[in-house]
Amino acid sequence: DLVRGGGVQVPLLREGQLQQMTRDDTFVQMLVDEGVITPEQASHHPRRAVVTQALQGGDATPAYTFMRPTVGDRWLLCSDGLSNVVSAETIQETLSGYPDPEACARRLVDLALRAGGPDNITVVVADVVDEE
């Protein structure tokens, strides 16, 4: 995992497929990981905000993965103000359909606002390009 904890999501769009690169340390994510509930059920579960690990000022052991960037990759760094109200399918379509990263980010924020935007909405879209 590149980032762990609630609230921050990091999907990667590679070759048209959206992959979630982060994992929340929550009770509900544990239920999804164990196959007890589906990701769809998790999005509406009453205990979805119950955190199972938290930083409290002591030593922390980060979880991370090494990824080799590939030209054409599109990374999305977003808050759950986007991912909790806009479906993964819509996010994938938007990331694929807006070639300009800034326009894509604006569209994703707009979609979250139209869906009610009950939380802060933070969106960064970054493309891996060949500079040669």
NORZI-V224023 format. One record per residue. SS is DSSP state (H for helix, E for strand, - for the rest). PSI is psi in degrees with one decimal (999 if undefined). Layout:
SS,PSI  SS,PSI
//
This chain:
-,136.4  -,-37.1  -,141.2  E,153.0  -,171.5  -,149.6  -,-26.4  E,129.9  E,142.1  E,88.2  E,153.2  E,127.3  E,112.1  E,122.8  -,40.8  -,-1.9  E,132.1  E,127.7  E,130.1  E,121.4  -,-8.7  -,165.8  E,128.5  -,141.7  -,74.4  E,159.9  H,-44.0  H,-37.5  H,-36.3  H,-41.0  H,-39.3  H,-47.0  H,-34.1  -,-1.4  -,13.5  -,-38.9  -,163.5  -,162.1  H,-35.3  H,-44.7  H,-35.7  H,-35.5  -,-17.0  -,6.4  -,137.5  -,-17.5  -,24.2  -,-18.3  -,6.9  -,111.6  E,137.4  -,-16.6  -,140.1  -,149.1  -,130.5  -,31.6  -,-8.5  -,-169.3  -,144.5  -,145.4  -,107.3  -,149.8  -,133.4  -,162.8  -,144.2  -,130.5  -,136.5  -,118.1  -,143.6  -,132.4  -,130.8  -,-15.4  -,143.9  E,119.2  E,142.7  E,123.4  E,119.3  E,158.3  E,166.7  H,-4.5  H,-22.6  H,-55.9  H,-21.4  -,-18.2  -,-16.0  -,129.4  -,155.4  H,-36.3  H,-43.3  H,-39.0  H,-45.4  H,-45.9  H,-40.7  H,-44.4  H,-35.7  H,-29.5  H,-10.5  -,98.7  -,-30.9  -,120.5  H,-40.3  H,-43.9  H,-37.1  H,-46.1  H,-43.7  H,-41.8  H,-41.6  H,-41.8  H,-43.9  H,-43.1  H,-41.5  H,-40.5  H,-42.1  H,-28.4  -,3.5  -,-20.9  -,62.6  -,-7.8  -,176.0  -,149.1  -,109.7  -,131.0  E,128.0  E,127.7  E,127.0  E,130.8  E,142.2  -,118.3  -,159.3  -,118.9  -,-1.2  -,999
//
